[in-house]
């Protein structure tokens, strides 16, 4: 049960973003820019970064939501699952292994990111902006993970909610739906 009064039909981050639209807007804008804006990293790769950080932070809502988004973008369900279990053996490029390692370490503490792991990413072809964006996405998802869990938000009753959410994230992005979310209320 959430620690503050949130709308019952909006589990996880959605309820929090609707609760405080003023603080939500800049967070949504940054997330939209980082995860859906121009980048040499694919949207699926950026969702994997969100997934790895959320998984490391044990945030069930965010892990499940971003795994579903990564799966939808990739058109398969194996990669995100394998990345969560072991980055080094996952079916991603060496560059992504290095960037996902940076993301995981950032999720633990920014001080855990060392020259060694950054040099590994650069040697695998990562650019400075890709390293920058990886750390920023990881830091942003630490904020989300702590926001969701720190206020005790509810998990969806129906696991299919995550598929609907993934579709919305992939096809609409991280901006607020123009019509809001009342359509999600049960009749």
FILOMAR-477765 format. One record per atom (N, C-alpha, C): residue in three letters; x, y, z. Coordinates in steps of 0.2 Angstrom, whole numbers, padded with zeros to 4 digits, always signed. Each point is the difference from the previous one (the first is absolute). Layout:
BEGIN
ALAXYZ/...
end
This chain:
BEGIN
UNK+0004-0006+0000/UNK-0004+0006+0000/UNK+0004+0006+0000/UNK-0001+0005-0005/UNK+0004+0006+0000/UNK+0000+0004+0007/UNK+0005+0003+0001/UNK+0001+0004+0006/UNK-0004+0007+0000/UNK-0001+0002-0006/UNK-0004+0006-0001/UNK-0006-0002-0005/UNK-0005+0004+0000/UNK-0006-0001-0004/UNK+0001+0001-0007/UNK+0000-0006-0004/UNK+0001+0000-0007/UNK-0007-0003-0003/UNK-0001+0001-0006/UNK-0005-0003-0004/UNK+0001-0007-0001/UNK-0006-0004+0002/UNK+0001-0007+0000/UNK+0001-0004-0006/UNK-0002+0004-0006/UNK+0001-0003-0006/UNK+0007+0001-0004/UNK+0004+0004+0004/UNK+0007+0002-0003/UNK+0005-0003+0005/UNK+0002-0006-0001/UNK+0006-0003+0004/UNK+0006+0003-0002/UNK+0005-0001+0004/UNK+0007+0002-0001/UNK+0001+0007-0001/UNK+0005+0002-0005/UNK+0002+0006-0001/UNK-0006+0005-0003/UNK-0005-0003-0004/UNK-0005+0003-0003/UNK-0004+0004+0005/UNK-0002-0003+0006/UNK-0004+0003+0005/UNK+0004+0006+0003/UNK+0007-0001+0001/UNK+0004+0005+0003/UNK+0000+0006-0005/UNK+0001-0001-0006/UNK+0000+0005-0005/UNK-0006+0004-0001/UNK-0006-0003+0001/UNK-0006+0003+0000/UNK-0002+0004+0007/UNK+0003-0003+0005/UNK-0001+0003+0007/UNK+0003+0007+0000/UNK+0006+0001-0003/UNK+0004+0006+0000/UNK+0002+0002-0007/UNK-0005+0003-0004/UNK+0002+0001-0007/UNK+0005+0006-0001/UNK+0001+0004+0005/UNK+0005+0005-0001/UNK+0007-0003+0001/UNK+0001-0004+0004/UNK+0007-0003+0000/UNK+0001-0006-0005/UNK-0006-0002-0002/UNK+0000-0006-0005/UNK+0002+0003-0007/UNK-0002+0006-0002/UNK+0002+0002-0007/UNK+0007+0001-0001/UNK+0005+0003+0004/UNK+0007+0000-0002/UNK+0003-0007+0000/UNK-0003-0005+0004/UNK+0003-0007+0001/UNK-0002-0003-0007/UNK-0006+0001-0002/UNK-0003-0003-0006/UNK+0004+0002-0006/UNK+0001+0007+0000/UNK+0004+0003-0006/UNK+0007-0003+0000/UNK+0004+0000+0005/UNK+0006-0003+0000/UNK+0000-0008-0002/UNK-0005-0003+0003/UNK+0000-0007-0002/UNK-0002-0001-0008/UNK-0004+0004-0002/UNK-0002-0001-0007/UNK+0006+0002-0004/UNK+0004+0005+0001/UNK+0006+0002-0003/UNK+0005-0006+0000/UNK+0002-0002+0006/UNK+0005-0005+0000/UNK-0002-0007-0003/UNK-0006-0002+0001/UNK-0002-0007-0002/UNK-0003+0000-0007/UNK-0003+0006-0003/UNK-0003+0000-0006/UNK+0003+0005-0005/UNK+0004+0004+0003/UNK+0003+0005-0004/UNK+0006-0002-0005/UNK+0003+0004-0004/UNK+0005-0002-0004/UNK+0006-0003+0004/UNK+0003-0006-0003/UNK+0005-0003+0004/UNK+0003-0005-0005/UNK+0006-0002+0001/UNK+0003-0005-0004/UNK-0001-0007+0004/UNK-0003+0000+0006/UNK-0003-0006+0003/UNK-0007-0001-0002/UNK-0002-0006-0001/UNK-0007-0001-0002/UNK-0004+0001+0006/UNK-0007+0001-0002/UNK-0005+0000+0006/UNK+0001-0006+0004/UNK+0000-0006-0003/UNK+0001-0006+0003/UNK+0006+0000+0005/UNK+0005+0002-0003/UNK+0006+0000+0005/UNK-0001+0005+0006/UNK-0003+0005-0001/UNK-0001+0005+0005/UNK-0005-0003+0005/UNK-0005-0004-0002/UNK-0004-0003+0004/UNK+0003-0006+0004/UNK+0005-0003-0003/UNK+0004-0005+0004/UNK+0004+0004+0005/UNK+0003+0006-0001/UNK+0003+0003+0006/UNK-0005+0001+0006/UNK-0006+0003-0002/UNK-0005+0001+0005/UNK-0002-0007+0004/UNK+0000-0005-0004/UNK-0001-0007+0003/UNK+0005-0002+0005/UNK+0006+0001-0003/UNK+0006-0003+0005/UNK+0000+0004+0006/UNK-0001+0007+0000/UNK+0001+0004+0006/UNK-0006-0002+0004/UNK-0006+0000-0002/UNK-0006-0002+0004/UNK+0000-0007+0003/UNK+0003-0005-0004/UNK+0001-0006+0003/UNK+0005+0000+0005/UNK+0005+0003+0000/UNK+0005+0001+0005/UNK-0002+0003+0006/UNK-0005+0005-0001/UNK-0003+0003+0006/UNK-0006-0003+0003/UNK-0001-0006-0003/UNK-0006-0005+0002/UNK-0006+0004+0000/UNK-0001+0004-0005/UNK-0007+0004-0001/UNK-0004-0004-0005/UNK-0005-0004+0003/UNK-0004-0005-0004/UNK-0004+0004-0005/UNK-0003+0005+0002/UNK-0004+0004-0005/UNK+0004+0002-0006/UNK+0006+0004+0001/UNK+0004+0002-0005/UNK+0003-0005-0004/UNK+0003-0005+0003/UNK+0003-0006-0003/UNK-0005-0003-0005/UNK-0006-0002+0002/UNK-0005-0003-0004/UNK-0002+0004-0006/UNK-0001+0007+0001/UNK-0002+0004-0005/UNK+0005+0001-0005/UNK+0006+0001+0002/UNK+0005+0001-0005/UNK+0003-0006-0004/UNK-0001-0006+0004/UNK+0001-0006-0004/UNK-0005-0001-0005/UNK-0006+0002+0001/UNK-0005-0001-0005/UNK+0001+0005-0006/UNK+0002+0006+0002/UNK+0001+0005-0005/UNK+0006-0002-0005/UNK+0006-0003+0004/UNK+0005-0002-0004/UNK-0001-0006-0005/UNK-0004-0005+0003/UNK-0003-0006-0004/UNK-0004+0003-0006/UNK-0004+0004+0001/UNK-0004+0003-0005/UNK+0004+0003-0006/UNK+0004+0004+0002/UNK+0005+0003-0005/UNK+0004-0005-0003/UNK+0003-0005+0003/UNK+0004-0005-0003/UNK-0004-0005-0004/UNK-0006+0000+0002/UNK-0004-0006-0004/UNK+0002-0007+0003/UNK+0002+0000+0006/UNK+0001-0007+0003/UNK+0001+0001+0007/UNK+0000-0005+0004/UNK+0000+0000+0007/UNK+0006-0003+0004/UNK+0005-0002-0004/UNK+0006-0003+0003/UNK+0005+0005+0002/UNK+0002+0005-0004/UNK+0005+0004+0002/UNK+0000+0004+0007/UNK-0006+0003+0001/UNK+0000+0003+0006/UNK+0000-0004+0006/UNK-0003-0006+0000/UNK+0001-0005+0005/UNK+0007-0002+0001/UNK+0004-0001-0005/UNK+0007-0003+0000/UNK+0004+0006+0003/UNK-0001+0006-0002/UNK+0003+0006+0002/UNK+0000+0001+0008/UNK-0006-0002+0002/UNK-0002+0001+0008/UNK+0004-0005+0003/UNK+0001-0006-0003/UNK+0003-0006+0004/UNK+0008+0001+0000/UNK+0002+0002-0006/UNK+0008+0000-0001/UNK+0002+0004-0006/UNK+0002+0006+0001/UNK+0001+0005-0005/UNK+0006-0003-0005/UNK+0004-0004+0003/UNK+0006-0002-0004/UNK-0002-0006-0005/UNK-0005-0003+0002/UNK-0002-0006-0005/UNK-0006+0002-0004/UNK-0003+0006+0001/UNK-0006+0001-0004/UNK+0002+0002-0007/UNK-0005-0002-0004/UNK+0001+0001-0008/UNK+0000+0008-0002/UNK+0004+0004+0003/UNK+0001+0007-0002/UNK+0007+0001-0002/UNK+0001+0005-0004/UNK+0007+0002-0002/UNK+0005+0001+0006/UNK+0006+0000-0002/UNK+0005+0001+0006/UNK-0001+0008+0002/UNK-0001+0004-0004/UNK-0002+0007+0002/UNK-0005+0000+0005/UNK-0006-0003-0002/UNK-0006+0000+0005/UNK+0002-0004+0006/UNK+0004-0005+0000/UNK+0002-0003+0006/UNK+0004+0005+0005/UNK+0004+0004-0003/UNK+0004+0005+0003/UNK-0005+0005+0003/UNK-0004+0003-0004/UNK-0005+0005+0002/UNK-0005-0002+0005/UNK-0002-0006+0000/UNK-0005-0003+0005/UNK+0004-0001+0006/UNK+0006-0002+0000/UNK+0004+0000+0006/UNK+0001+0006+0003/UNK+0001+0005-0004/UNK+0000+0007+0003/UNK-0006+0002+0003/UNK-0006-0002-0003/UNK-0007+0002+0003/UNK-0001-0004+0006/UNK+0002-0006+0000/UNK-0001-0004+0007/UNK+0004+0003+0005/UNK+0006+0002-0001/UNK+0005+0003+0005/UNK-0003+0007+0002/UNK-0002+0004-0004/UNK-0003+0006+0001/UNK-0006-0001+0005/UNK-0004-0005-0002/UNK-0006-0002+0005/UNK+0002-0001+0007/UNK+0006-0003+0001/UNK+0002-0002+0007/UNK+0003+0007+0003/UNK+0004+0003-0004/UNK+0003+0007+0003/UNK+0004+0002-0006/UNK+0000+0007-0001/UNK+0003+0003-0006/UNK+0008-0001+0001/UNK+0002-0001+0006/UNK+0007-0001+0002/UNK+0003-0007-0002/UNK-0005-0004-0002/UNK+0002-0007-0002/UNK+0002+0000-0007/UNK-0001+0005-0004/UNK+0002+0001-0007/UNK+0007+0002+0000/UNK+0004-0004-0002/UNK+0007+0001+0000/UNK+0003+0001-0007/UNK+0006+0003+0000/UNK+0004+0001-0007/UNK+0000-0006-0004/UNK+0001-0006+0004/UNK+0001-0006-0004/UNK-0007-0002-0004/UNK-0006+0001+0003/UNK-0006-0002-0003/UNK-0001+0005-0006/UNK+0001+0006+0001/UNK+0000+0005-0005/UNK+0004-0001-0006/UNK+0006-0002+0002/UNK+0005-0001-0006/UNK-0002-0007-0003/UNK-0003-0004+0003/UNK-0003-0006-0003/UNK-0005+0002-0005/UNK-0004+0004+0002/UNK-0006+0002-0005/UNK+0003+0004-0006/UNK+0005+0004+0001/UNK+0003+0004-0005/UNK+0003-0005-0005/UNK+0004-0005+0003/UNK+0003-0005-0004/UNK-0005-0004-0005/UNK-0006-0001+0003/UNK-0005-0003-0004/UNK-0004+0004-0004/UNK+0002+0006-0001/UNK-0003+0005-0005/UNK-0005+0005+0003/UNK-0001+0000+0006/UNK-0004+0005+0003/UNK+0002+0007+0000/UNK-0004+0005-0002/UNK+0002+0007+0000/UNK-0001+0003+0007/UNK+0003+0006+0000/UNK-0001+0003+0007/UNK-0007+0002+0001/UNK-0004+0002-0005/UNK-0007+0001+0001/UNK-0004-0006+0002/UNK+0002-0006-0003/UNK-0003-0006+0002/UNK+0001-0002+0007/UNK+0006+0001+0002/UNK+0002-0001+0007/UNK-0004+0005+0005/UNK+0000+0007-0002/UNK-0003+0005+0004/UNK-0008-0002+0000/UNK-0003-0002-0005/UNK-0007-0001+0000/UNK-0001-0007+0004/UNK+0004-0005+0000/UNK-0001-0006+0004/UNK+0000+0002+0007/UNK+0005+0004+0002/UNK+0000+0002+0007/UNK-0006+0004+0002/UNK-0002+0005-0004/UNK-0006+0004+0001/UNK-0006-0004+0000/UNK-0001-0005-0004/UNK-0006-0004+0000/UNK+0000-0004+0006/UNK+0006-0003+0002/UNK+0000-0004+0006/UNK-0002+0004+0006/UNK+0003+0006+0001/UNK-0002+0004+0005/UNK-0007+0002+0001/UNK-0003+0002-0006/UNK-0007+0001-0001/UNK-0004-0006+0003/UNK+0002-0006-0002/UNK-0004-0005+0002/UNK+0001-0002+0007/UNK+0005+0002+0003/UNK+0001-0001+0007/UNK-0005+0005+0004/UNK-0001+0006-0003/UNK-0005+0005+0003/UNK-0007-0004-0001/UNK-0002-0002-0006/UNK-0006-0004-0001/UNK-0001-0005+0005/UNK+0005-0005+0001/UNK+0000-0006+0004/UNK-0002+0002+0007/UNK+0004+0005+0003/UNK-0001+0003+0006/UNK-0006+0003+0001/UNK-0003+0004-0005/UNK-0006+0003+0001/UNK-0006-0005+0000/UNK+0000-0005-0004/UNK-0005-0005+0000/UNK+0000-0004+0006/UNK+0006-0002+0002/UNK+0000-0005+0006/UNK+0000+0005+0007/UNK+0003+0006+0000/UNK+0000+0004+0006/UNK-0007+0002+0002/UNK-0005+0000-0005/UNK-0007+0002+0002/UNK-0004-0006+0000/UNK+0003-0006-0001/UNK-0004-0006+0001/UNK-0006-0001-0005/UNK+0001+0002-0007/UNK-0005+0000-0005/UNK-0002-0007-0001/UNK-0006-0001-0002/UNK-0003-0007-0001/UNK+0002-0003-0007/UNK+0001-0006+0000/UNK+0001-0004-0006/UNK-0007-0001-0003/UNK+0000-0001-0007/UNK-0006-0001-0003/UNK-0003-0007+0002/UNK-0006+0000+0000/UNK-0004-0006+0002/UNK+0001-0005-0005/UNK-0001+0002-0007/UNK+0000-0004-0005/UNK+0007+0001-0004/UNK+0004-0006+0000/UNK+0007+0001-0003/UNK+0000+0002-0008/UNK-0006+0000-0003/UNK-0001+0002-0007/UNK+0001+0008+0000/UNK-0001+0003+0006/UNK+0001+0007+0000/UNK+0007+0002-0003/UNK+0005-0004+0001/UNK+0007+0002-0002/UNK+0000+0000-0008/UNK-0004-0005-0003/UNK+0000+0000-0007/UNK-0003+0007-0003/UNK-0005+0002+0003/UNK-0004+0006-0002/UNK+0005+0006+0001/UNK+0003+0000+0006/UNK+0005+0005+0002/UNK+0006+0000-0005/UNK+0003-0006-0002/UNK+0005+0000-0005/UNK-0002+0003-0007/UNK-0006-0002-0002/UNK-0003+0002-0006/UNK+0000+0008+0000/UNK-0003+0003+0006/UNK+0000+0007+0000/UNK+0007+0003+0000/UNK+0005-0003+0004/UNK+0007+0003+0000/UNK+0003+0000-0007/UNK-0001-0006-0004/UNK+0003-0001-0006/UNK-0004+0005-0005/UNK-0006+0000+0000/UNK-0004+0004-0005/UNK-0002+0007+0001/UNK+0000+0002+0006/UNK-0001+0007+0002/UNK+0006+0003+0004/UNK+0004-0004+0003/UNK+0006+0003+0003/UNK-0002+0001+0007/UNK+0004+0005+0003/UNK+0000+0001+0008/UNK-0004+0007+0001/UNK-0003+0002-0005/UNK-0004+0006+0001/UNK-0007-0002+0003/UNK-0004+0005+0003/UNK-0006-0002+0003/UNK-0005+0000-0006/UNK-0005-0005+0001/UNK-0005-0001-0005/UNK-0004+0006+0000/UNK-0002+0003-0006/UNK-0004+0006+0000/UNK-0006+0000+0003/UNK-0003-0006+0000/UNK-0007-0001+0003/UNK+0001-0002+0007/UNK+0006-0001+0003/UNK+0001-0002+0007/UNK-0001-0008+0000/UNK-0002-0002+0006/UNK+0000-0008+0001/UNK-0007-0002+0003/UNK-0005+0004+0000/UNK-0006-0002+0003/UNK-0003-0006-0004/UNK+0002-0001-0006/UNK-0002-0006-0004/UNK+0002-0007+0003/UNK+0005+0001+0004/UNK+0002-0006+0004/UNK-0004-0003+0006/UNK-0004+0005+0002/UNK-0005-0002+0005/UNK-0004-0006-0001/UNK-0001-0004+0004/UNK-0005-0006-0001/UNK-0007+0003+0001/UNK-0004-0002-0005/UNK-0007+0003+0000/UNK-0004-0004+0006/
end
